[in-house]
Amino acid sequence: MSLSERPELLDHVGWRLHLAYARWKTLFAERMVARGCPWMGEARGALLQHVGPDGVSQNVLVARSGLTKQAAQQHLDALVADGIVARLP
C-alpha cells in the first residue's frame, strides 16, 4: 500500500491522548536519567510500570508487559543486579 492509498488518521481525542502520553513518557524517562536513574532510559525501565507497589509475580509481569519470558528474565536480572527490584519467594 502506498502512502497515498493509506487512510488519513482521524483527529480524535484518543489519538491526542496517546500522543500526549507518549510525550510525557519520554520526558519522564529523560528526567529520571538526568537524576541518576539511567535504567529508566533503557528497555528494562519500562518493566517497572507493570510492577506496582505490592510487587507482582514474574508470570504476571510477562503477561502485562507483552515480553517473552526470556526477555523479562534478562531485564529483571539486570534490575536485581542494580538493586532496583528484589525477588521474593
ZIJOZI-V12516 format. One line per field, one symbol per residue. psi: psi as a letter, one per 40 degrees, with the letter a starting at -180 (. if undefined). A space follows every 50 residues. Layout:
psi->???
This chain:
psi->hideeiihhigiddddddddddddddddddddddeegddeeiddddddee dideaiiddddddddeiidddddddddddddeediihi.
